[in-house]
Amino acid sequence: MEPTIRVVTCPCCSKILFAYERDAAKGGGAWAITKDSPAIQNDREGHFMKCKSCSKRVAVEKAAGSGIERWTLSAVQKCDRVLP
């Protein structure tokens, strides 16, 4: 059976930023960020990912509910910041 994937696009360039897949270790009921997605990093402004396409700093936040922890895009994005 082919795993289901959910894709999140970059708010700055509209290309794929990261993806979720069903977590087989948890019986396929939970979603986990794919291993080829950018790492979640942290600085004094908060959590972020570096877009592989445009190299922009994309703010992310933890969204928890019903015992599920996942990452989502922050509502406010500053697409003027390019990371090295």
ABEGO torsion letter per residue (X at the ends): XBBBBBBBBBAAAGBBABBBBBBAAAGGABBBBBAABBBBBBBAAEBBBBBAAAGBBBBBBBBBBGGBBBBBBBABBBAABBBX
